[in-house]
């Protein structure tokens, strides 16, 4: 209900705002300005699209967009006087700097120059004056007659000088126009005193009607006020709505001590800024009485009389309006906008200098200067007048107060309501690195980063050019609709862009298409944004979360006593290839990351070497002894016999030894089964280097999928490749045969290989998206070879002295699993290892395949005793979910 209300008000407020804005432009501007206004000031905005959700097949939300409504304003609309002063002071400074740098003679546009602060001070002193024009184009005699009547209206105690007679801007060949003004500030009138104001006008109307020559004045009043000045029936005056024609606020922003020439020179500077300095004029001032002959010139800035900030502050702090938090946020944001605006010239300067230095080597200094000036001007213009600033972020968070504020916003207040979407990740860290994150497409204006600034400028220019071009031609809707489907994708500020994980891989699917809102005189186009499509993942969220906890424990050395730094656990359903678990530790919480909480970011930075933002399941790792399965597979497929005996020297080999199985008598001859069970290094060095050789082994690695990037994996699972061994591996060194040295494998490739062993050569292709097809690949592994390997892998668990047989490995006798362990030495001096365990279960009718790898295990922890318990935890979870599968051995608990 509340949402419906907000949206209805939203549309209405935007429309009123627009109409008021156009009306004021038409009344205020010249024909040229009007044309410019139609082109530039019509409200063209791209509307952000909803980015769709990432969820699990069970319907749990992993990432979704939340709709947020903000109250925004441009700084220039909020503080037009301040922005104008900043720009004007900037113009003056530029002229001076230009003269200095280029060694030109200095033409001071102003006596002594003037900086922004001085202009602001001057403005502050004079900005309180509010005048109402009573009559224009009077002859001197008419003005004289009118004046006493007007004076009679001045309340007792107010300054008599509140009635001003002014000379207008003289035009060649025409008499100088005279105007009669009321200075309502001097009269003690305030904005809020509306009844008094109406009374005053009514009184003026009545008394002026009696004047000879007053008809002109009445006609003008009638026209400007739009009502009938017939006394009693005078309409309530909505002077906020009519401010453009009735009430102006004037302030001198440059002292009235310029010669006419100086004044004109300054005016030329401001001319470029016509659309902001709409009321800037060179005005002759009268001094020392009504009609003096001495004439000086001041530049006068006439602004529309809308004290937006004051009004809103009053509104937000209003009695009974409720929320102190809302008022506080408003005030804080308003102050921040002021601070940003004040800092703007300094930032623009830094930007200018950089641009100038960039261009100087390739251009002549004056051209470089000019170019830099253009960049600088655009920067300031954009920052001060175009860029939307947040007044209230997420209005919905204020509940009813937010809705009430919207209802109370008067039309004509140049504040707009903007929709945006905020990405949220409710599942936190356990799936953070898998889901990844999408970040709003917005480049901050940061003067300290040249790249960010350049990108910001490009963004602004591209956006503006596109919209400008769009407005210039016919068939806006059709052209926009076509362009938004194009490549590169049309972004709107605030669009989320996937930069990591699934968010990045499925960006094109999740992302919607921007909409367009265009309102120009006589034209109103609204093309709604189009949402993207949800993405559904097959992962078991509860399982992945549980396994993340197990990996977290493993990092603390629980339960093995050997702490690791990072680790992964992947489990695949062999029926369809569904990746039920893709846990990777450490990970990160995308919500907290996007909140930019500095303490959290520091914590992540401290763990940077363990890459918490990346899901390690997709990156190649040194495999250690699990690679022996690949060597064994190659050997069997080359026709090698499983009975092949190799004499192992135990610990006595000069380069390596077989620490896992050294016999009391030091040496023995093994067959393939025993060699896998005991993980005999010597056996596989013999197979690899003597019986297969480099070419054959690399050839089989390629056929099994271990060479390079796995093209058969879908893009969301293919973030990295293994080395291209066929191209890069010259010599097969002995240590490569037990998975050390240059050998790296992708965990998902190892998973598929293990799945193929489990299923007699046919393996399901790992699948993460629920809408991906179920594909079974046939690997070149004969059923007979698989049978040999399966039996050997079961022996690793079930027979003494299998490397995963010991009770501390957690697998035997509890689980009907078959595995191969691996321990890859990373740093022999420190004893850090990668500890692996890969396998499947139940071993007689395999349903699941798994890969566990703990990286940087300390103090020489081995695959079986460190990774084994992690695999056991996975089997325990799966057994609880599917007790009928027989994952657990009968009679065990
Ligand atoms: Zn051995």
Boltz pocket constraint, residues with backbone or C-beta under 6 A from the ligand:
constraints:
  - pocket:
      binder: B
      contacts: [[A, 648], [A, 649], [A, 650], [A, 657], [A, 658], [A, 661], [A, 679], [A, 680], [A, 681], [A, 682], [A, 683]]
      max_distance: 6.0
